[in-house]
Amino acid sequence: MLTAPRYSFLYRVTIRNRLTWLFVGVVAVLLFGVLALIFVLQSTSSQREFRQRLRERAQITGYIYLEKDEMRASAFRDFEKKYLQSLSNEILQVYDATGRVRFVAEDERVRLPDAILARIVTNKEYYFQLGQRQAAGLFYQDNQGDYIIVAAAENVYGKHRLQSLATIMGVIFVVSLVVIYVLGRGFAGRALAPIAALNDQVDRITAQDLHQRVNEGHLRTSERDDLTRLARTFNRLLGRLEASFEGQRTFVRNASHELRTPLTASIGELQVLLARERSPESYREGAASVLGELQQLKTLINNLLDMAQAEGSVPLADEVRLDELLWEVREGVIPAQRARVQVDLGDLAELPDDPAAFIVAGHRGLLVRALSNLVDNALKYSADDQKVLLSLRCQAGEGCVVRVADAGVGITPDDLAQVFQPFFRSAAARGVVGHGVGLPLAQRITLLHGGTLTLRSELGRGTVAELRFGTADFRD
C-alpha cells in the first residue's frame, strides 16, 4: 500500500511528465516551423541564383555565337573551358526563327518541344524543367534574325548544399529537443515541488487531525500569489470540515443522550412494574408513564427525520398558500390549546389584490412542521391564559412575512445566540418538556425554501419569531 509521500511523488511525476512533454511538443512545433522556413527560403534562394546563372550563360552563348558568326561547337567549348565556369550536365542550344537547331553543345539528343519554343518566344524569357536539369530559355534578336537560346544544367552544388543544410538542421532539431526535454523536466520539477509539498501536507490530514492546517509561511516569494491562495483555500476547506465534523459529533452525542433518556426511563418503569405484583391502578399509571416517554421519543425521532430531510434534496414542487397554511397549523394544535392561537391576516385594505402573492413554492409538509414547531414553543413558554398571535403580511412582488408572537418567559441575550444549535435548551426551558430540536429544524426548513428565520426576545416580555419569504417588511 502506498504511503502519502509516495502517492504524492507518483502524482507529481505524472504531472511533471505531462508538463515536460507539453513544453517539448510546443517548442518542437515552433522549432520545426522555423527550420522548415529557413530551408524553404534557402531552397528558393538557391533556385533563384541558379536560374540567374543559367540566364547569364544563355546571354553569353547568344552573344559569343551570334556575334562571332556562328562559331563551331568545338570552338565554343574551348572558349568555355578557358573563360567560363562549367556547369554539371550542361546543355547549350540555339534555335533559329523556324525552330531549326543551329548550335548544340554536349547533348545532341535533347530536342525541345515546339510548345516550349513557342512559350519562350511569347514570354521572351522562360524557365522550365528538363529532366534532372533546370533550363532557361531566352528570345534573342540579332541583325541576322531572331533566335532562341536555351541553357540547361543540373544544380548539383545547390542540391548538395540543401542536403547538407537539411542534415545540419535535423541534428540541431534532435539535439535541441533532447536539451529542451532535460531543461523542461527540471523546470517542471521545480515548479511542482511546492504543490507536491502542499499535497503531502493535505494528504497527511485525516478525520482525527482536522485541526491541522497547511503551512503557508515557507512558500517561495515568486510563487506566493497562486500557491498562497491554494493553501488558504485548503485551510478554509479544512476549517469548514472541522466545524462540520464537530457539529456532527456534537449532534450524535446529544441525539444519543436524548434518545437514551426516554428509553432508560421506560425500561426502568417497566422493570419496577414487573418486580412484584401490583394493583391494576399501579399498572395503569406505569403504562401511562411509559406511553408518555415513548410519545416523547416518537416526537424526537420525527424531528430528527425531518431535520435530515431538510438537509437533503427535497422537491419544492407544491404551491403553498401561506394564509391557508396558518389556518392549517392552528387546526393542528390540540383542542385544549387551540383557542389560545389567534390568526391575523391584516385589514382587508392591506391584503394584496393578487391571490398569487400568498403562494410560496415549496414542500407543504415541511412548512407545516416548521410553523407548528414555532407555535408549539410559543404555547409551551407562555402562561395558560396568554394568547399566541400568528400573523401574515404580504405585498405583491415583494414577498411575505409570517410572525409568531407570544408574551411568555422570553430568552436571555446569551441564550438567544445559541437557540438554533440542535439540542440546545436555555435555562428558562429546563422545566419544560422538549428536546431543543424545534427551532433548528424550523430554521433549516425556512432556509431550504429560500427564506430567513429570526428571533427577537426580551426576558419576561415574550418572543417574536419571523419567517421571511422574499423581501417584504412586516407592518403592524
N, C-alpha and C positions, 0 to 999 in steps of 0.2 A: 504494500500500500504506500502511495506517495505521501511524503510529508509536505507541509505547506510550502517551505522554501523550494523544494524540488519541483512541486507543481508550478510555482511561480517562475522557476527557471525555464521549464518547458514552455510555458505561456510566452515568456519573453523571447525565447529562441524563435518561436513561430512568428511572432510579430516582427522580430528583428529580420528574419529571412524575407518576410513579405516586403518590408520597407526597403531592404537591400536590393532585392530583385526588381522592385518597382523603380527604384532610383537608377539601377543599371539599365533597365529597359528604356526609361525616358532618355537617359544620356546616349544609349546606343542608337536610338532612332535619330536623335539630333546629330550625333557624330556621323552616322551613316549618310544622313542627308547632306551634311557639309562636305564630306569626302566625295559623294556622288556628284555634287555640284561642281566641285573642283575638277573632277575627272571629265565631266561633260564640257566644261569651259576649256580645259586643256585640249580635249579631242577636237573641239570646234576650232580652236586657235591653230592647232597643227594642220587641220584640213585646209583652213583658210591660207596658211603660209605655203602649203604645198601647191595649192591652186595658183597662188601668185607666182611661184617658181615655174609652174607649167606655162602660165601666160607669158612670162618673160622669155621662156625657152621658145615658145611659138613665135613671138615677135622677132627674136634674134634669128630664128630659122628663116622667117619670111624675108627679113632684111638681107641676110647674107646670101640666100639662094637667089632671090629675085634680083637683088641689086648686082650680083656677080654674074648675071646672065646664065642662070640655070647651072650652077656648079654641080659637078657629079657627086654622087652619094659618097664615094670613097674619099673624095677630096674634102667634103664637108665633115666626114667622120675624123679625118686627120686634123682638121681645124678645131673640131670639138675637143679632141683629146689634148690638144695643145693649149687651148684658151678657156675651155668651159669645163665645169664640173659635171661629170656624167651622172645620170640618174639610173636607178635599178630598173631593168627590163624596159628601157626607154624606146618609144616609137615616135618618129617624126615623119609626117606625111604632108604633101602639098597636092591640092587638087585644083584644077582649073575650073572655069565657069561651067563647063559641060560635065563636070564630075569625073574627068579622067585624071588618073594618078600621074603627077608629073615628077614627084620626088618621093622616095621611100627610104627610110634608114632602118636598118636592122631587120625588122619583121615584115616581109613582103606578103605574108599570108593574111594579114589583117586588112579587111576591106570594110569600110564604114557603110552602113545602110544609107539609102538615099534620104530617108526621113530625117536622120541626124544631120546630114549635109544641108538639107533644106532648113532645118531649125537654126543651124549656125548662120546661114545666110540671112534668115529673118531677124534673129536676135543680135547679130554682129559679134556676139561673144557668148559661148555656151559651154557649160561644164557638165560632164556626164561620166558614167562608169563604164569601163571597157574591160570586162572580166575582173581580174585582180587589180587592174590598173585604174588610176584616175586620169581623166582626159580633159583637155581644154581645147576648144575649137574657136578660131578667130577668122573673121571675114576680112581679107586683106586686099586693098585696092592699089594697083600698081599701074605705071604707064603702059605696061604690056597687057593689062587686063585685070579681071577680078579673080582672086584665088581664095581658097580655103586652106588654112594651115591648122594642123592638128598635132598636139604634143601630148603624149600619154606615157605614164610611168607608174611604177608601184612604189608607194610610200613606205619602204621597208624601215627606214630610220624612224619615221613617225610611229609606225606600229611597235617597233622595239621600245621606243620611248614611252608609249602609252602602257605597254605591258610592264615595263619597269615601274612606272608610276602606280599601276594597279597593285603590283606586288608590294610595293612600299606602303601603300595605303592599307592593304589587307593586314600587313604586320602591325602597322600603327593601330588599326581598329581592334585587333585581338589583344594586343598589349594594353591598350587603353582600357578595354573592358575588364581585363584582369585587375589593373590598378584601381579602376573605379569600384569594382566589387569589393576589394580589400578595404579601400577607404570608406565606402558606403557602409560596409558591415561594422567598421569601427565607429563611425559616426552614429549609426543606428543603435549600437550597443550603449554608447554614451547618452544618447537621447532617451533611451528607455530605462536606463538604470534607476532614475528617481521614481518612475512609475512602478517598476518592479519592487522597489523598496516600500512604496505605499501599498502595493498589493500584498506583500509579505505581512505588513502590519495588520491590514484588514483581515487577512486570512487566519491570523492567529487569534482573532477575537471571536469568542464563542458566546452562547446564550448566557453563560455564567460570568463572562467578562465584559458585559456591555458598558460598564463604567469606564473602560479604557477608551482612549482617543488616539487618532492618528497624529503623529508628531509633525507639526508644521514648521518648526524652527530651523531644521537642518537643510532645508531646500536651498538650491543654488539661487543666487541673485538673478541670473539671467532667465531662470525658469519659474520665478516666483508667481508670475501672473496666473498662468493656466494651472500649474500644479498646486499652488496655494488654494485656488478656487476649488480644485478637485478634492484636496484634503479637507477643506472646510465643508464641502458638500457631504463627504463621508462622515465627518464629525456631527453634522446636523442630522444625518440619517441615523447615526448611532444614538444620538440623543433622543430622537423620536422612538426608536426601537426600545431603548431603555425605559422610557416613560410608558410605552405600550406594554412591555413585559411586566413592569412593576404594577401597572394598573391591572393587568390580568392576574398576577399573583395575589394582589390585594382583593380583587373580585372573587377569586376562587376561595381565598381564605375566609372572607366574610360570608360568602354564599354557603360554604361548608358549615360555618358556625350557625348561620340562620336555619339551615336545613336540619342540622343535628339537634337543635333545641326542641322543636316540636316532636321530633321522633323520640328523643330521650324522655321527654315529659309523657308522651303517650305510652311508651314501653314501661316506664315507672308506674304509671297509673294502672296499667293492666296487671303488672306484677303484684301490686298491692291488692287489687281485686281478687286475684287468684290465690293469694297466700292463705286465705281461710274463707269459710262460708260467711256470707254477708246477707243482709236483708235485701229484698228487691229494690227498696229506695236507694240503698247504697250502690247497687249495681247500676241503677239508672243515673245516679249522679256521676259515677265514674265513667259510664258510657258517654254522657253529655260532655264531660271534660275532655275525653279523648276525641270526640267528634269536633269540639271547638279547636283543638290543636291540629287536627287533620284538615279542617277548613282553612286555618291559617297557612298550613303547609301547601294546600292546593292554591291559595291565593299567591303565595310566594313563587311557586313553580310557574303559574300562569304569567306572572310579571316577568320572570326570567326568560320564559319562552318569547314573550312579546318584545323584550329588550333585544334578544338575539335576532328576532325577525326584523326589528327596526334597523339593525346594523347591516343586514344583508340586502340583497337585491329584491325589492318589493315592487310589483307593478302598481303604478299610480294611475289606474285606469278609471276610477269612479269619479263621477261628478257629484260632489257632496255640497248640498245647500247648508250653509252654516246656521241659518235660522232654524231649519228643521233639526239640525244636529243638536242645538241647545235643548229643544223640547225632548228629543230622544234621550239625552243624558239625564234630564230631570226625571223622565219616566223610569229610568233605570235605577234611581235611588230607592232604597227600601221605603215602603209606605209610611212607616213611622217617622221618617226624616224628610219625606218629600215636600211637606208643606213649608219647610224651612228654606227651600230653594226657590228664589224668585227670578224669573226670566224677564229681561228688559231689552227690547229691540229698538227703543227710542221713540220719539214722536213720529207721527205719520209724515210730517213735513220733512223730517230728516231722512226718511227712507229713500233709497235710490229708485229712480223710475224703472230702471232695467233690472229685472229679477236675476239676470246673469251675474250681477255684482256680488251676489251672495254665494256664488258657486266657486269651490276650490277643487282642483283636480288632485285626487289622492286616493288613499285607502280608507274606506269608511270605518272599518272595524278598528284600525289603529287610532284614528282621530277620536272615535268614541272612547277608547281606552285612555288616551291622553287627557281628555277633558274630564272624564269620570274620576281619574286619579286626583286632579286638582280640586274637584268638587268634594270628593271624599275627605281630602286633607282639610279643606275649609270647614267641613261639618265636624270632623274629629277634634279640631283645635279651637272650636268655638263652644260657647255655652249652649245649653239646650234651648234657651229662649232667644238666641241670636239668629238672625237671618243671614243667608249667603246669597249674594247678588251675582247673577250670571248674565252678563251684558254683551251686546253685539253692536258694533258700529261699522258701517260700510260706506264707501264712496266709489262711484263708478270710475273705473280706470285707475284707482289709487290703492285698492285693497281693503282688507277688513281687519278689525281688532276684536278679539274675544277677551273679556275680562272676568276673572273670578275674584270677588272681594269678600272678605269676612272681617269681623270685629273681634277676633279671638286673641289668644295669648301673644301672638307675634313672634318674631325671631330676632335674636341679637345680631348686631353687625358682624361679629366674628363668625357666628354660625351661618349667616346668610351667604358668606363667601364659599361655604362648603356643602351647601344643601344639594347640589347637583352631583355630588360624588355618590356612587352606589353604596348603599348600606350605612350612609352617614345619618345619624339622628342627633338633633340638637338636645341640649339639656332640658328644655321645656317639654320635649316629647318623650321623655323616658317612661312616664307613667301611662302612655297611650299605646294601644296595640298597633304595631306596624313593623315594617322591615327596612325602611329607608330606600325603597326602590321606586316608589311612585313618581317623585319629581324627576330623577334621572331618566326614567322611561318616558315621561311626558316631554322632556326636552329633546330626546333623541327622535321621537316621533315628529315633533314640530320641525326640527332641522331636516328630517327626511322629506318633509313637504315644502321645504324652502322657506320656512318661517322662523321666527325667533320667539323664545320664551324668556321673560324677565320677571323678577320678583322685586316688590317693594314692601318693606315691612317695618313697623315700629313696635317695640316691645310693649305689650299691654294694650295696643291700639289696633291690632289686626294686620292682615297681609293681603296684598293685591298681586295676583298673577295675570300677566298679559301675554296672550298669544297673538303675534302679528303676522299676517299673511299679506305680502305686498308692502306698500309704503304709506298706508293710511295712518293718520294720527287719531288717537282716541279723543273724543269730545263728549263731555257730560251733557 
